[in-house]
Amino acid sequence: MDQATIPVRHGKPREGAPPRAGIGAGTPRPAATPDASASGSDFAEILDRAIRARMACVTGGLSPAALAGAWMDWAAHLASAPGRRLHLADRALHNGARLLAYAAGVAAGAELPPAFAPKPGDRRFVHEGWRRPPFDLLHQSFLAAQDWWGEATTGLRGVTRQHENAVSFAARQMLDVFSPSNIPWANPEVIERTREEGGANLLRGFLNLADDWARLATGRGAAGTEAYQVGRNLAATPGKVVFRNHLIELIQYAPQTDEVRPEPVLIVPAWIMKYYILDLSPDRSLIEYLVRQGFTVFAISWRNPGAEDRDLGLDDYRRLGVMAALDAIGAVCGRDSKVHALGYCLGGTLLSIAAAAMARDGDGRLATLTLLAAQTDFHEAGELMLFVNEAEVAFLEDMMWARGTLSAEQMSGAFQLLRSNDLIWSRMVREYLLGERAPMNDLMAWNADATRMPYRMHSEYLRGLFLHNDLAEGRYRVDGRPIALSDIRAPIFAVGTEWDHVAPWRSVYRLNLMADTEITFLLTNGGHNAGIVSPPGHPRRRYRMATRGHGDRYLDPEAWLAANPPRDGSWWPAWVEWLGARSGAPVPPPPMGAAERGLPPLEDAPGTYVHQR
């Protein structure tokens, strides 16, 4: 049987879906070329979209209209608030007086504590040189201005929450550009290093800059990624690709124990990055850990879409991704096999959609559902909501309409802006002024291996989930009918991370308000990626965990925190114990693939799709 034609359940086209090219047809829809036969209104729309797509190339995908609207909302409310303006004037005078008193005290030889302290996590001014004049006044003046702008852009009555966040974000970005830490002759650490090395640091920095520009121009990876090669010391767990269609390769990992649990594990990663974040270096691979614990593991490796895939939609990712993988697993392990399904980040959101549709339709193949840093309710979706409103989504849609995809560079740029101190300015100071290269590690190498997203899918994702929150509010449709997370009866294991700026843990926790089944919620320290990659033996790891049985009362996030003290160690063993308690007795491992059912092993893991650029 041809693997690309394995029957996939729930494969009907969505009702009301616009026509689209055949999947993999290789013929992209014309993008920004006006059609002379189009009506006047069609021509005008094409022209407008083409112009906005060109603008997006200049602005990096950020909508000028969205930012202007936020500033106008803030400015209009500030203009009608004389009391607030008086307060801000008083704040400016107060900050100026504090700064003057500090300067006078230091000039008189007194040892005074700084008048203004950096925000938590801001390490730009930790070098001892910032305590000496004139650098102490330079950085204190910057922090005074930062304090005033923080007060000016927040708490103004009447400004919408998103506009307030956008204005505050924009003010921080503008201030950070002019931070004295970014100026070579105003940064005491740079001056001291230059004096000690006779300028060699600046020469190394120039060479680092030239190397980065050359890598960007030629499409090579970031400096240091050469030490990490997919299939050698990344994504190196032994296995076979046993199924391939236009969108996925399904990898089955070779057993490493004499017996395995009868329920295989299916891993659905996010398609925004390569799947192997869960198969990093040996001993830091969750997939390797599962295999060694006696589980049969399958993982989806997503295709890196090109412009010809512009019309792939979110439901195509469900049908050709999750559902096709489940059918292939059934062919290998037996049609009656239950599956432990795991979804990470966007993959978890997609898996939740698939699980709800399966529950609605009586498809009982899921034994359990594990969601890692995955949101199902986007009401409090974190800092990324800065970039999600009607104006910004329309602007991104026009950019993707012209290109066919959202580029990896565009996505990484948005994430870097959210943490510009750490990911942009501090890196520039360290690498270009101090002449230091940060050592590369496997997680950084994975992070540099980004992918694209198709126009249609990303538009549907932004509008349906982020902007309108259709999944949480019961409007999301699969095969023309609505789905509800409350239909899911499989036990759920949900993981949040404490410092997640992509999927804040309180947002992940909101699943408790929608699901009507047993939910085990685990909160681990770390961020969106590092908190998940938490193998046993990792230092300074801790987690909290509790199970809410079907029918138990709901606890709000703060009450849950108070009721569940932290435990030391990795969360991986706790999850494997949870899986084991919901699995059958060990049995001999299944074969690799199922040649008699049209699923012969195609090639060694990690396959072909993971290497696509």
C-alpha positions as CSV (number, residue, x, y, z in Angstrom):
1,M,0.0,0.0,0.0
2,D,1.3,3.5,-0.9
3,Q,2.1,5.3,2.3
4,A,0.8,8.6,1.0
5,T,-2.6,7.0,0.6
6,I,-3.1,5.3,3.9
7,P,-6.7,6.1,4.9
8,V,-6.9,9.0,7.3
9,R,-10.0,9.4,9.4
10,H,-11.9,12.7,9.4
11,G,-10.3,13.7,6.1
12,K,-13.3,15.5,4.6
13,P,-12.8,19.1,3.4
14,R,-14.0,21.7,5.8
15,E,-17.4,23.1,5.0
16,G,-17.1,26.6,3.6
17,A,-13.4,26.4,3.1
18,P,-12.1,28.4,0.1
19,P,-10.7,26.4,-2.8
20,R,-7.0,25.7,-2.8
21,A,-4.4,24.0,-4.8
22,G,-3.8,20.3,-4.3
23,I,-1.4,19.5,-1.5
24,G,2.1,19.2,-2.9
25,A,1.0,20.2,-6.4
26,G,4.0,22.5,-6.6
27,T,2.1,25.4,-8.2
28,P,1.9,28.4,-6.0
29,R,-1.0,30.7,-6.4
30,P,0.0,34.1,-8.0
31,A,0.7,36.5,-5.2
32,A,1.4,40.1,-5.8
33,T,0.8,40.4,-9.6
34,P,-2.5,42.3,-10.4
35,D,-4.8,40.5,-12.8
36,A,-5.8,42.8,-15.7
37,S,-9.2,40.9,-15.9
38,A,-10.0,41.5,-12.3
39,S,-12.7,43.9,-11.3
40,G,-11.8,47.4,-10.1
41,S,-12.3,46.4,-6.4
42,D,-10.2,43.3,-6.9
43,F,-7.5,45.2,-8.5
44,A,-7.5,47.8,-5.8
45,E,-7.3,45.1,-3.1
46,I,-4.4,43.4,-4.9
47,L,-2.6,46.7,-5.2
48,D,-3.1,47.6,-1.5
49,R,-1.9,44.2,-0.4
50,A,1.1,44.3,-2.6
51,I,2.0,47.7,-1.2
52,R,1.6,46.6,2.4
53,A,3.7,43.5,1.7
54,R,6.5,45.8,0.5
55,M,6.1,47.9,3.6
56,A,6.5,44.8,5.7
57,C,9.9,44.2,4.2
58,V,11.0,47.5,5.6
59,T,9.3,47.3,9.0
60,G,10.2,43.7,9.7
61,G,6.6,42.7,9.7
62,L,5.5,45.1,12.4
63,S,2.4,47.1,11.4
64,P,2.8,50.9,11.5
65,A,-0.9,51.2,11.7
66,A,-1.1,49.0,14.8
67,L,1.6,50.9,16.6
68,A,0.2,54.3,15.6
69,G,-3.2,53.2,16.9
70,A,-1.7,52.3,20.2
71,W,0.2,55.6,20.5
72,M,-2.9,57.6,19.5
73,D,-5.0,55.8,22.1
74,W,-2.4,56.5,24.8
75,A,-1.9,60.2,23.7
76,A,-5.6,60.9,23.5
77,H,-6.3,59.7,27.0
78,L,-3.2,61.5,28.3
79,A,-4.3,64.7,26.7
80,S,-7.7,64.5,28.5
81,A,-6.1,63.7,31.9
82,P,-4.6,66.9,33.3
83,G,-4.2,65.3,36.7
84,R,-2.1,62.5,35.2
85,R,0.1,65.0,33.4
86,L,0.6,66.9,36.7
87,H,1.5,63.6,38.3
88,L,4.1,62.8,35.5
89,A,5.6,66.3,35.8
90,D,5.9,65.8,39.6
91,R,7.5,62.4,38.9
92,A,10.0,64.0,36.6
93,L,10.9,66.6,39.2
94,H,11.1,63.9,41.9
95,N,13.4,61.8,39.8
96,G,15.5,64.8,38.9
97,A,15.9,65.7,42.6
98,R,16.9,62.1,43.5
99,L,19.4,62.1,40.7
100,L,20.8,65.5,41.7
101,A,21.0,64.5,45.4
102,Y,22.9,61.3,44.4
103,A,25.3,63.3,42.2
104,A,26.0,65.8,44.9
105,G,26.6,63.1,47.5
106,V,29.0,61.2,45.3
107,A,30.8,64.4,44.4
108,A,31.2,65.1,48.2
109,G,32.8,61.7,48.7
110,A,29.9,60.0,50.3
111,E,29.2,56.3,49.6
112,L,25.5,56.3,48.6
113,P,23.4,53.4,47.4
114,P,22.2,54.0,43.8
115,A,19.2,56.2,43.5
116,F,17.6,53.9,40.9
117,A,17.9,50.1,40.6
118,P,17.7,48.1,37.4
119,K,14.6,45.9,36.9
120,P,15.0,42.3,37.9
121,G,16.9,40.3,35.3
122,D,18.6,43.5,33.8
123,R,22.3,42.8,34.0
124,R,23.6,45.6,31.8
125,F,25.0,47.6,34.7
126,V,26.5,44.9,36.9
127,H,30.1,45.6,36.1
128,E,31.9,47.5,38.9
129,G,32.9,50.3,36.5
130,W,29.3,51.5,36.6
131,R,29.8,52.5,40.2
132,R,32.5,55.0,39.3
133,P,32.0,58.6,37.9
134,P,31.0,59.6,35.4
135,F,29.5,56.2,34.5
136,D,27.5,56.1,37.7
137,L,25.6,59.2,36.6
138,L,25.2,58.0,33.0
139,H,23.5,54.8,34.0
140,Q,21.5,56.4,36.8
141,S,20.2,59.0,34.4
142,F,19.2,56.2,32.0
143,L,17.4,54.3,34.8
144,A,15.6,57.5,35.9
145,A,14.3,58.0,32.3
146,Q,13.3,54.4,32.2
147,D,11.4,54.8,35.5
148,W,9.6,57.8,34.2
149,W,8.6,56.2,30.9
150,G,7.4,53.1,32.7
151,E,5.1,55.3,34.8
152,A,4.0,57.4,31.8
153,T,3.0,54.4,29.6
154,T,1.2,52.3,32.2
155,G,-1.9,52.7,34.4
156,L,-3.6,55.4,32.3
157,R,-7.3,55.0,32.8
158,G,-9.2,54.2,29.6
159,V,-6.3,52.9,27.5
160,T,-7.0,49.3,26.3
161,R,-4.7,46.7,27.8
162,Q,-3.1,45.7,24.5
163,H,-2.5,49.3,23.6
164,E,-0.9,50.0,26.9
165,N,1.3,47.0,26.5
166,A,2.3,48.0,23.0
167,V,3.1,51.6,24.0
168,S,5.1,50.4,27.0
169,F,6.9,47.9,24.8
170,A,7.7,50.5,22.1
171,A,9.0,52.9,24.8
172,R,11.3,50.3,26.2
173,Q,12.7,49.5,22.7
174,M,13.5,53.1,22.0
175,L,15.1,53.6,25.4
176,D,17.2,50.4,25.0
177,V,18.6,51.8,21.8
178,F,20.2,54.7,23.7
179,S,21.3,52.8,26.7
180,P,24.8,53.9,27.7
181,S,25.8,50.2,27.8
182,N,25.5,50.1,24.0
183,I,27.9,53.0,23.5
184,P,31.6,52.0,23.4
185,W,32.9,55.2,24.9
186,A,30.2,55.3,27.6
187,N,30.6,51.7,28.7
188,P,33.3,51.3,31.4
189,E,33.6,47.5,30.8
190,V,34.3,48.1,27.1
191,I,36.8,50.9,27.9
192,E,38.6,48.8,30.4
193,R,38.8,45.8,28.1
194,T,40.0,48.0,25.2
195,R,42.7,49.5,27.4
196,E,43.9,46.1,28.7
197,E,44.0,44.5,25.3
198,G,45.2,47.4,23.2
199,G,42.0,47.3,21.1
200,A,42.3,43.6,20.2
201,N,38.7,43.1,21.6
202,L,37.4,45.6,19.0
203,L,39.3,43.8,16.2
204,R,37.8,40.5,17.3
205,G,34.4,42.2,17.5
206,F,34.7,43.5,14.0
207,L,35.7,40.0,12.8
208,N,32.7,38.6,14.6
209,L,30.4,41.1,12.9
210,A,31.9,40.4,9.5
211,D,31.4,36.7,10.1
212,D,27.8,37.1,11.1
213,W,27.1,39.2,8.0
214,A,28.7,36.6,5.8
215,R,26.7,33.8,7.4
216,L,23.5,35.8,7.0
217,A,24.2,36.6,3.4
218,T,25.1,33.0,2.5
219,G,22.4,31.3,4.6
220,R,24.8,29.5,6.9
221,G,24.0,28.8,10.5
222,A,25.1,30.8,13.5
223,A,28.7,30.7,14.6
224,G,29.4,27.5,16.5
225,T,26.5,25.5,15.0
226,E,29.1,23.5,12.9
227,A,29.9,21.5,16.0
228,Y,26.3,20.2,16.1
229,Q,25.1,18.0,13.3
230,V,21.7,16.5,13.0
231,G,21.9,12.7,12.9
232,R,25.3,12.7,14.6
233,N,25.2,14.5,17.9
234,L,21.7,15.9,17.5
235,A,18.6,13.8,16.7
236,A,20.8,10.8,17.1
237,T,18.5,8.3,18.8
238,P,18.4,5.2,16.5
239,G,15.2,4.7,14.6
240,K,13.6,4.4,11.1
241,V,11.3,6.6,9.1
242,V,8.2,4.3,8.6
243,F,5.8,6.7,7.0
244,R,6.0,9.8,4.8
245,N,3.4,12.1,3.2
246,H,3.7,15.6,1.9
247,L,3.6,17.1,5.4
248,I,5.3,14.7,7.8
249,E,7.8,11.9,8.2
250,L,6.9,9.5,11.0
251,I,9.9,8.2,12.9
252,Q,9.7,4.9,14.9
253,Y,12.6,4.6,17.4
254,A,14.3,1.3,17.9
255,P,13.6,-0.5,21.2
256,Q,16.3,-0.5,23.8
257,T,14.7,-2.9,26.2
258,D,13.6,-6.5,25.9
259,E,10.0,-5.6,26.6
260,V,7.9,-2.4,26.1
261,R,4.6,-1.0,27.2
262,P,1.9,-2.0,24.8
263,E,0.8,1.6,24.3
264,P,3.1,3.5,22.0
265,V,3.9,7.2,22.5
266,L,3.3,9.6,19.7
267,I,5.2,12.9,19.9
268,V,3.6,15.9,18.0
269,P,6.2,18.7,18.1
270,A,5.6,22.3,17.1
271,W,6.1,23.0,13.4
272,I,7.6,26.4,14.1
273,M,10.9,24.7,14.8
274,K,12.5,21.3,14.0
275,Y,11.2,18.4,16.1
276,Y,14.5,17.4,17.6
277,I,14.3,19.7,20.6
278,L,12.9,16.6,22.2
279,D,15.9,14.6,20.8
280,L,18.9,16.8,21.6
281,S,22.3,15.5,22.6
282,P,22.5,12.0,24.1
283,D,21.5,12.1,27.7
284,R,19.5,15.3,27.0
285,S,17.0,13.7,24.8
286,L,13.4,13.1,26.1
287,I,12.9,10.6,23.2
288,E,16.0,8.6,24.2
289,Y,14.8,8.7,27.8
290,L,11.4,7.3,26.9
291,V,12.9,4.5,24.8
292,R,15.2,3.5,27.7
293,Q,12.2,3.4,30.0
294,G,10.6,0.8,27.9
295,F,8.2,2.7,25.6
296,T,7.8,2.4,21.9
297,V,8.1,6.0,20.6
298,F,7.0,7.6,17.4
299,A,7.7,11.2,16.5
300,I,6.4,13.5,13.8
301,S,9.0,15.4,11.8
302,W,7.3,18.2,9.9
303,R,8.1,19.3,6.4
304,N,9.7,22.8,6.0
305,P,7.0,24.4,3.8
306,G,7.8,26.5,0.7
307,A,5.8,28.9,-1.3
308,E,4.1,26.0,-3.1
309,D,2.6,25.0,0.2
310,R,0.9,28.4,0.8
311,D,-2.6,26.9,0.9
312,L,-1.9,24.3,3.5
313,G,-4.3,25.0,6.4
314,L,-4.5,24.2,10.1
315,D,-6.8,21.3,9.3
316,D,-4.3,19.9,6.9
317,Y,-1.8,19.8,9.7
318,R,-4.4,17.9,11.8
319,R,-5.3,15.4,9.0
320,L,-1.9,14.9,7.4
321,G,-0.1,15.2,10.7
322,V,-1.8,13.9,13.8
323,M,-4.4,11.7,12.2
324,A,-2.1,10.2,9.5
325,A,0.4,9.4,12.2
326,L,-2.2,7.7,14.4
327,D,-3.3,5.6,11.4
328,A,0.3,4.6,10.6
329,I,0.9,3.7,14.3
330,G,-2.2,1.5,14.1
331,A,-0.7,-0.3,11.1
332,V,2.5,-1.0,13.0
333,C,1.3,-1.8,16.5
334,G,-2.2,-3.1,15.7
335,R,-5.5,-1.3,15.0
336,D,-6.7,-1.8,18.6
337,S,-3.6,-0.2,20.2
338,K,-4.2,2.8,22.4
339,V,-1.7,5.6,22.1
340,H,-0.1,8.0,24.6
341,A,-0.1,11.2,22.7
342,L,2.3,14.1,23.6
343,G,2.1,17.6,22.0
344,Y,4.7,20.4,22.6
345,C,3.9,24.1,22.2
346,L,1.9,24.6,18.9
347,G,1.9,20.8,18.5
348,G,0.1,20.5,21.8
349,T,-2.6,23.0,20.6
350,L,-3.0,21.0,17.4
351,L,-3.1,17.7,19.4
352,S,-5.8,19.2,21.6
353,I,-7.9,20.0,18.6
354,A,-7.4,16.5,17.2
355,A,-8.3,14.9,20.5
356,A,-11.4,17.0,20.9
357,A,-12.6,16.0,17.4
358,M,-11.8,12.4,18.1
359,A,-13.8,12.5,21.3
360,R,-16.7,14.1,19.5
361,D,-16.7,11.4,16.9
362,G,-16.2,8.4,19.2
363,D,-12.6,7.7,18.2
364,G,-11.1,6.1,21.4
365,R,-7.5,5.6,20.3
366,L,-5.9,8.0,22.8
367,A,-5.0,6.4,26.1
368,T,-3.6,9.7,27.6
369,L,-2.8,13.2,26.5
370,T,0.3,15.1,27.5
371,L,0.6,18.8,26.7
372,L,4.0,20.5,27.2
373,A,3.9,24.3,27.4
374,A,0.8,24.2,25.1
375,Q,-2.0,26.7,25.2
376,T,-5.7,25.9,24.6
377,D,-7.1,29.2,25.9
378,F,-5.4,32.3,24.4
379,H,-7.1,34.9,26.6
380,E,-3.8,35.5,28.4
381,A,-1.4,34.3,25.8
382,G,1.7,36.2,27.0
383,E,4.0,38.8,25.4
384,L,3.3,37.5,21.9
385,M,-0.1,39.1,22.1
386,L,1.7,42.4,21.6
387,F,1.8,41.4,17.9
388,V,-1.7,40.0,17.6
389,N,-4.5,42.5,16.8
390,E,-6.6,43.0,13.7
391,A,-4.1,45.5,12.2
392,E,-1.1,43.4,12.8
393,V,-2.7,40.2,11.7
394,A,-3.8,41.8,8.4
395,F,-0.3,43.2,7.9
396,L,1.2,39.8,8.4
397,E,-1.3,38.2,6.1
398,D,-0.4,40.6,3.3
399,M,3.3,39.8,3.8
400,M,2.6,36.1,3.8
401,W,0.2,36.5,0.8
402,A,3.1,37.9,-1.3
403,R,5.7,35.3,-0.1
404,G,3.6,32.2,0.5
405,T,5.1,31.6,3.9
406,L,6.1,33.4,7.1
407,S,9.9,33.2,7.1
408,A,12.0,31.9,9.9
409,E,13.8,35.2,10.2
410,Q,10.6,37.0,10.7
411,M,9.5,34.7,13.5
412,S,12.9,34.8,15.3
413,G,12.9,38.6,15.0
414,A,9.6,38.8,16.9
415,F,10.9,36.6,19.7
416,Q,14.2,38.5,19.9
417,L,12.3,41.8,20.3
418,L,10.4,40.5,23.3
419,R,13.8,40.0,25.1
420,S,15.9,42.6,23.3
421,N,18.1,43.3,26.3
422,D,19.3,39.7,26.4
423,L,19.0,38.6,22.8
424,I,20.0,41.8,20.9
425,W,21.8,44.5,22.8
426,S,23.6,42.5,25.4
427,R,24.7,40.1,22.6
428,M,26.0,43.0,20.5
429,V,28.0,44.4,23.4
430,R,29.5,41.0,24.3
431,E,30.3,39.8,20.7
432,Y,31.1,43.1,18.9
433,L,32.5,45.4,21.6
434,L,34.0,42.9,24.1
435,G,35.0,40.5,21.3
436,E,33.6,37.4,23.1
437,R,31.6,34.6,21.4
438,A,29.1,32.9,23.6
439,P,29.8,29.2,23.6
440,M,27.3,27.2,21.5
441,N,25.2,24.4,23.0
442,D,22.7,21.9,21.6
443,L,19.7,24.0,22.6
444,M,21.1,27.1,20.9
445,A,22.0,25.1,17.8
446,W,18.4,23.8,17.6
447,N,17.1,27.3,18.1
448,A,19.1,28.5,15.1
449,D,17.5,25.8,12.9
450,A,14.2,27.5,12.3
451,T,11.4,26.7,9.8
452,R,8.8,28.6,7.8
453,M,5.0,28.5,8.1
454,P,2.4,28.4,5.3
455,Y,0.3,31.5,4.6
456,R,-3.1,29.9,5.1
457,M,-2.2,27.9,8.2
458,H,-0.6,30.8,10.0
459,S,-3.4,33.1,9.2
460,E,-6.0,30.6,10.5
461,Y,-3.9,30.0,13.6
462,L,-3.5,33.7,14.4
463,R,-7.1,34.6,13.6
464,G,-9.0,31.6,14.9
465,L,-6.9,30.9,18.0
466,F,-4.9,34.0,19.1
467,L,-7.2,36.7,17.9
468,H,-10.7,35.2,18.4
469,N,-9.9,32.4,20.9
470,D,-12.3,30.1,19.0
471,L,-11.1,26.8,20.6
472,A,-11.7,27.9,24.2
473,E,-15.0,29.6,23.4
474,G,-16.6,26.7,21.5
475,R,-16.5,28.2,17.9
476,Y,-13.6,26.1,16.5
477,R,-14.9,23.7,13.8
478,V,-13.5,20.4,12.5
479,D,-15.2,19.0,9.4
480,G,-17.8,21.7,9.6
481,R,-18.9,20.9,13.2
482,P,-17.8,22.5,16.5
483,I,-15.5,20.7,18.9
484,A,-15.2,21.1,22.7
485,L,-12.3,20.2,24.9
486,S,-14.8,19.1,27.5
487,D,-15.5,16.1,25.4
488,I,-12.0,14.7,26.0
489,R,-12.1,11.8,28.5
490,A,-8.5,10.6,28.3
491,P,-6.4,11.6,31.3
492,I,-4.4,14.7,30.7
493,F,-0.9,15.6,31.9
494,A,-0.2,19.3,31.4
495,V,3.2,20.9,31.9
496,G,3.9,24.7,32.4
497,T,7.2,26.4,32.9
498,E,7.7,29.3,35.4
499,W,9.4,31.8,33.2
500,D,7.6,31.1,29.9
501,H,7.1,34.2,27.8
502,V,5.6,32.3,24.9
503,A,3.0,30.2,26.8
504,P,2.7,31.6,30.3
505,W,2.0,28.9,32.8
506,R,-1.2,30.5,34.1
507,S,-2.5,30.5,30.5
508,V,-1.6,26.8,30.2
509,Y,-3.3,26.2,33.5
510,R,-6.6,27.5,32.1
511,L,-7.1,24.1,30.6
512,N,-8.6,23.2,34.0
513,L,-11.5,25.5,33.2
514,M,-12.3,23.7,30.0
515,A,-11.4,20.0,30.3
516,D,-13.8,17.6,32.0
517,T,-11.5,14.7,32.8
518,E,-8.6,13.9,35.2
519,I,-5.9,16.5,34.9
520,T,-2.4,16.3,36.3
521,F,-0.8,19.7,36.2
522,L,3.0,20.1,36.6
523,L,4.9,23.4,36.9
524,T,8.6,23.3,36.5
525,N,11.2,26.0,36.7
526,G,12.9,27.3,33.6
527,G,11.6,28.8,30.4
528,H,9.6,27.7,27.4
529,N,12.4,25.5,26.0
530,A,14.9,25.0,28.8
531,G,12.2,24.0,31.3
532,I,11.1,21.2,29.1
533,V,14.6,19.9,28.3
534,S,15.2,18.9,31.9
535,P,16.8,15.5,32.1
536,P,17.5,13.8,35.4
537,G,20.7,15.1,37.0
538,H,20.2,18.6,35.6
539,P,21.3,21.0,38.4
540,R,18.8,23.3,40.2
541,R,15.7,21.8,38.7
542,R,12.4,21.7,40.7
543,Y,8.8,21.1,40.0
544,R,5.3,21.1,41.5
545,M,2.7,18.6,40.6
546,A,-0.9,17.7,41.6
547,T,-3.7,15.7,40.1
548,R,-7.3,17.0,39.9
549,G,-9.7,14.2,39.6
550,H,-12.8,14.2,37.6
551,G,-15.4,16.2,39.6
552,D,-12.9,17.8,42.0
553,R,-13.2,21.4,42.8
554,Y,-11.2,24.0,40.8
555,L,-8.2,25.8,42.4
556,D,-7.1,29.1,40.9
557,P,-3.4,29.4,40.0
558,E,-2.3,31.2,43.2
559,A,-4.2,28.7,45.4
560,W,-2.7,25.9,43.4
561,L,0.8,27.3,44.0
562,A,0.2,27.6,47.7
563,A,-1.2,24.1,48.0
564,N,1.7,22.4,46.1
565,P,5.3,22.9,47.5
566,P,8.2,22.5,45.1
567,R,10.0,19.2,44.8
568,D,13.7,18.9,43.8
569,G,14.7,17.2,40.6
570,S,13.6,16.7,37.0
571,W,10.0,16.3,36.1
572,W,10.8,13.5,33.5
573,P,10.7,10.6,36.0
574,A,7.4,11.9,37.5
575,W,5.8,11.9,34.1
576,V,7.1,8.5,33.1
577,E,5.7,7.1,36.4
578,W,2.4,8.7,35.5
579,L,2.5,7.1,32.0
580,G,3.4,3.7,33.5
581,A,0.4,3.8,35.9
582,R,-1.8,4.2,32.8
583,S,-0.2,1.6,30.7
584,G,-0.5,-2.2,30.3
585,A,1.9,-4.9,31.3
586,P,5.1,-5.0,29.2
587,V,5.1,-7.1,26.0
588,P,7.7,-7.8,23.3
589,P,8.5,-4.8,21.1
590,P,6.5,-4.4,17.8
591,P,8.4,-4.7,14.5
592,M,10.0,-1.7,12.9
593,G,7.4,-0.6,10.4
594,A,4.9,-2.9,8.8
595,A,6.0,-3.9,5.4
596,E,3.1,-6.2,4.9
597,R,0.7,-3.3,5.4
598,G,2.6,-0.9,3.1
599,L,4.8,0.6,5.8
600,P,8.3,-0.6,5.2
601,P,11.1,1.3,6.9
602,L,12.2,4.0,4.4
603,E,15.4,5.3,5.8
604,D,17.3,5.8,9.1
605,A,16.2,8.4,11.5
606,P,16.2,11.4,11.5
607,G,15.0,11.2,7.9
608,T,14.9,13.8,5.2
609,Y,12.5,16.6,6.2
610,V,14.6,17.6,9.2
611,H,17.4,18.6,6.8
612,Q,15.2,20.9,4.7
613,R,16.3,24.6,4.6
